Amino acid sequence: YYTNLLKEAGIILYGRTTYELMRFWQTFIQNPSGEKAMDDFAVAIDAIPKLVFSNSLKLDSPEITNWHSAQLATHDLATSVKELKAINGKPIAVGCRSLLIQLLNLNLLDELQLCYHPVIAGKGLPLFENCKAIDSLKLTKTKTFTSGAVIHYYNVLHAAH
């Protein structure tokens, strides 16, 4: 599912921390695991253009220059997303919680795909913490996997300002 999602998207947005975690997949490009799902995902994540938002990384940082499909954002999030929406006909994927919240607050997110896994993981960060601009979500469809995971697709209904 996530491999196909990446193949359909035009770009994925990351914050620095999540981007650095996703660099893990680069190892499977050079040394495939032999597990088809993991290797296919590694190819998809390697291929999709990545736009990284960071205050600490620089344009010539090895973290950026060592992944051919990554670039550091040179504009703020709102400007970058508005430009991408204007020029790119493909979906823009968001791969990090903090950017998701910012985009919701900027009224720049149209759809959420939330995947619920049937495990109890303990503590974590609230997904919608500090989210002020969202009025409600309209469930448009669901997809259930044999693992028991369920994805809910929501249209975002923004609060009036």
TILO-551120 format. One line per 10 residues: number of its first residue (from 1); for each residue x, z, y of C-alpha. Coordinates in steps of 0.2 Angstrom, whole numbers, plus 5000, padded with zeros to 4 digits. Layout:
<atoms>
NUM> X/Z/Y ~ ... $
</atoms>
This chain:
<atoms>
1> 5000/5000/5000 ~ 5013/5005/5013 ~ 5024/4990/5008 ~ 5010/4979/5012 ~ 5005/4988/5028 ~ 5023/4986/5034 ~ 5022/4967/5030 ~ 5006/4965/5040 ~ 5013/4974/5055 ~ 5023/4966/5069 $
11> 5033/4981/5073 ~ 5034/5000/5070 ~ 5037/5013/5083 ~ 5048/5028/5080 ~ 5054/5044/5089 ~ 5072/5048/5086 ~ 5070/5061/5072 ~ 5058/5051/5061 ~ 5069/5035/5064 ~ 5084/5044/5058 $
21> 5075/5051/5042 ~ 5069/5033/5038 ~ 5087/5026/5038 ~ 5087/5034/5021 ~ 5079/5018/5015 ~ 5094/5008/5020 ~ 5104/5014/5005 ~ 5091/5005/4993 ~ 5095/4988/5001 ~ 5113/4989/4996 $
31> 5110/4999/4980 ~ 5092/4996/4973 ~ 5085/5010/4963 ~ 5077/4999/4949 ~ 5060/5006/4953 ~ 5050/4992/4960 ~ 5039/5001/4972 ~ 5054/5010/4980 ~ 5064/4994/4981 ~ 5050/4984/4988 $
41> 5047/4997/5001 ~ 5065/4997/5006 ~ 5065/4979/5009 ~ 5049/4980/5019 ~ 5055/4994/5030 ~ 5072/4985/5032 ~ 5063/4969/5038 ~ 5051/4976/5050 ~ 5056/4977/5068 ~ 5058/4995/5074 $
51> 5057/5001/5092 ~ 5065/5018/5094 ~ 5060/5030/5108 ~ 5074/5043/5111 ~ 5082/5052/5126 ~ 5098/5055/5117 ~ 5102/5039/5108 ~ 5111/5025/5118 ~ 5109/5006/5116 ~ 5126/5005/5108 $
61> 5123/5021/5097 ~ 5128/5017/5079 ~ 5112/5024/5073 ~ 5104/5009/5082 ~ 5117/4996/5080 ~ 5119/4999/5061 ~ 5101/4994/5057 ~ 5099/4975/5061 ~ 5080/4977/5064 ~ 5081/4992/5076 $
71> 5082/4992/5094 ~ 5081/5006/5107 ~ 5066/5006/5119 ~ 5071/5002/5137 ~ 5054/5006/5144 ~ 5043/5021/5143 ~ 5030/5021/5129 ~ 5015/5016/5139 ~ 5024/5001/5146 ~ 5032/4996/5129 $
81> 5015/4997/5120 ~ 5006/4987/5133 ~ 5019/4973/5133 ~ 5018/4973/5114 ~ 4999/4971/5114 ~ 5000/4957/5126 ~ 5013/4947/5116 ~ 5011/4952/5098 ~ 4995/4947/5088 ~ 5000/4958/5074 $
91> 4996/4977/5072 ~ 5008/4989/5080 ~ 5012/5003/5067 ~ 5016/5021/5073 ~ 5028/5030/5062 ~ 5029/5047/5071 ~ 5017/5061/5075 ~ 5023/5064/5093 ~ 5021/5045/5098 ~ 5004/5045/5089 $
101> 4998/5060/5101 ~ 5006/5052/5116 ~ 4997/5035/5112 ~ 4980/5044/5109 ~ 4982/5053/5126 ~ 4986/5036/5135 ~ 4971/5028/5127 ~ 4982/5015/5118 ~ 4978/5018/5100 ~ 4964/5008/5093 $
111> 4964/5013/5074 ~ 4970/5028/5064 ~ 4974/5027/5045 ~ 4975/5045/5039 ~ 4980/5047/5021 ~ 4975/5063/5012 ~ 4985/5068/4997 ~ 4978/5080/4984 ~ 4992/5093/4986 ~ 4994/5109/4995 $
121> 5010/5109/5005 ~ 5009/5125/5014 ~ 5013/5125/5033 ~ 5015/5111/5044 ~ 5012/5104/5061 ~ 4994/5101/5067 ~ 4992/5082/5068 ~ 4982/5082/5084 ~ 4990/5096/5093 ~ 4989/5093/5112 $
131> 4978/5078/5110 ~ 4966/5078/5125 ~ 4960/5060/5127 ~ 4952/5057/5110 ~ 4933/5060/5110 ~ 4929/5056/5092 ~ 4934/5045/5077 ~ 4922/5033/5069 ~ 4925/5031/5050 ~ 4925/5012/5046 $
141> 4931/5012/5028 ~ 4940/5022/5015 ~ 4952/5017/5001 ~ 4955/5028/4986 ~ 4971/5027/4975 ~ 4972/5031/4957 ~ 4984/5046/4962 ~ 4969/5054/4971 ~ 4975/5050/4988 ~ 4962/5044/5000 $
151> 4965/5034/5016 ~ 4952/5035/5029 ~ 4951/5021/5042 ~ 4945/5027/5059 ~ 4941/5018/5076 ~ 4947/5029/5090 ~ 4933/5033/5103 ~ 4942/5038/5119 ~ 4935/5051/5130 ~ 4930/5045/5148 $
161> 4942/5050/5161 $
</atoms>
